[in-house]
């Protein structure tokens, strides 16, 4: 009689071990997906911040060069730094898909007519 409860305990223990193992694989799959999404978001953030900083740095550098060679004092740096800031924001908005990219065909919206035949 004493062996019967031990067998049931062993069987339950084995079942519990299998259940834990199956849940661990489910949990690890979910954690792996969350980790991949997190890395993707981090990469996107780094790309957007790089584009923003690049706009500011290029504006500041061009402003410095303008001030140095034209002797315009701090005004070239101030103006081109602000333009670089605006260009950086525009690049970030374009990369995020919030602003449409400029038309690559060279045709503006004024060259199209209502019926779309171009005449």
Wavefront OBJ file of the C-alpha trace (Angstrom):
o trace
v 0.000 0.000 0.000
v 2.829 2.386 0.688
v 4.243 1.944 -2.838
v 1.014 3.000 -4.536
v 1.055 6.614 -3.224
v 4.762 6.926 -4.097
v 4.055 5.914 -7.683
v 1.316 8.452 -7.965
v 3.611 11.106 -6.519
v 6.323 10.157 -9.015
v 3.820 10.228 -11.862
v 2.516 13.611 -10.738
v 6.058 14.896 -10.352
v 6.911 13.743 -13.866
v 3.749 15.381 -15.244
v 4.564 18.577 -13.368
v 8.110 18.585 -14.807
v 6.760 18.186 -18.342
v 4.222 20.952 -17.755
v 6.910 23.297 -16.449
v 9.178 22.507 -19.399
v 6.404 23.231 -21.910
v 5.537 26.513 -20.207
v 9.178 27.563 -20.169
v 9.414 27.178 -23.949
v 6.214 29.205 -24.391
v 7.531 31.916 -22.104
v 10.939 31.983 -23.773
v 9.303 32.341 -27.207
v 7.247 35.300 -25.989
v 10.285 36.876 -24.331
v 12.281 36.441 -27.534
v 9.579 38.212 -29.549
v 9.449 41.068 -27.038
v 13.233 41.335 -27.146
v 13.228 41.494 -30.960
v 10.574 44.235 -30.905
v 12.581 46.140 -28.317
v 15.747 45.949 -30.437
v 13.835 47.101 -33.498
v 12.472 50.096 -31.613
v 15.925 50.934 -30.270
v 17.421 50.785 -33.762
v 14.695 53.084 -35.091
v 15.295 55.553 -32.250
v 19.035 55.582 -32.916
v 18.439 56.191 -36.625
v 16.059 59.073 -35.977
v 18.301 60.693 -33.377
v 21.283 60.376 -35.720
v 19.419 62.136 -38.507
v 18.363 64.913 -36.156
v 21.866 65.460 -34.779
v 23.385 65.344 -38.271
v 21.148 68.210 -39.421
v 22.186 70.344 -36.471
v 25.908 69.567 -36.857
v 25.919 70.297 -40.597
v 24.082 73.599 -40.033
v 26.509 74.629 -37.299
v 29.542 73.691 -39.411
v 28.312 75.614 -42.455
v 27.491 78.596 -40.237
v 30.983 78.522 -38.771
v 32.520 78.403 -42.241
v 30.352 81.287 -43.400
v 31.330 83.359 -40.364
v 34.995 82.517 -40.757
v 35.332 83.362 -44.456
v 32.722 86.117 -44.800
v 33.364 87.748 -41.407
v 29.680 87.961 -40.569
v 30.154 87.460 -36.843
v 27.841 85.063 -35.060
v 24.936 85.645 -37.422
v 25.835 83.032 -40.008
v 26.233 80.434 -37.260
v 22.921 81.401 -35.646
v 20.919 81.385 -38.867
v 22.394 78.193 -40.292
v 22.178 76.432 -36.914
v 18.449 77.191 -36.828
v 18.102 76.008 -40.440
v 19.974 72.818 -39.536
v 17.617 72.306 -36.601
v 14.601 72.671 -38.903
v 16.174 70.340 -41.473
v 16.833 67.765 -38.735
v 13.203 67.872 -37.601
v 12.010 67.539 -41.199
v 14.296 64.524 -41.761
v 12.995 62.847 -38.612
v 9.381 63.436 -39.638
v 10.080 62.054 -43.117
v 11.799 58.961 -41.731
v 8.953 58.356 -39.311
v 6.481 58.585 -42.211
v 4.619 61.584 -40.837
v 5.531 63.853 -43.765
v 5.504 62.836 -47.411
v 8.829 62.692 -49.218
v 9.361 65.270 -51.980
v 8.174 64.383 -55.479
v 11.018 62.640 -57.351
v 9.545 63.054 -60.853
v 10.302 66.770 -61.043
v 6.665 67.578 -61.667
v 4.881 69.651 -59.111
v 1.175 69.512 -58.284
v 0.548 72.637 -60.387
v 1.400 70.761 -63.614
v -1.490 68.319 -63.203
v -5.072 69.054 -64.162
v -8.286 67.869 -62.584
v -8.927 65.093 -65.090
v -5.305 63.898 -64.906
v -4.585 63.940 -68.673
v -1.992 66.714 -68.412
v -3.626 68.878 -71.093
l 1 2 3 4 5 6 7 8 9 10 11 12 13 14 15 16 17 18 19 20 21 22 23 24 25 26 27 28 29 30 31 32 33 34 35 36 37 38 39 40 41 42 43 44 45 46 47 48 49 50 51 52 53 54 55 56 57 58 59 60 61 62 63 64 65 66 67 68 69 70 71 72 73 74 75 76 77 78 79 80 81 82 83 84 85 86 87 88 89 90 91 92 93 94 95 96 97 98 99 100 101 102 103 104 105 106 107 108 109 110 111 112 113 114 115 116 117 118 119
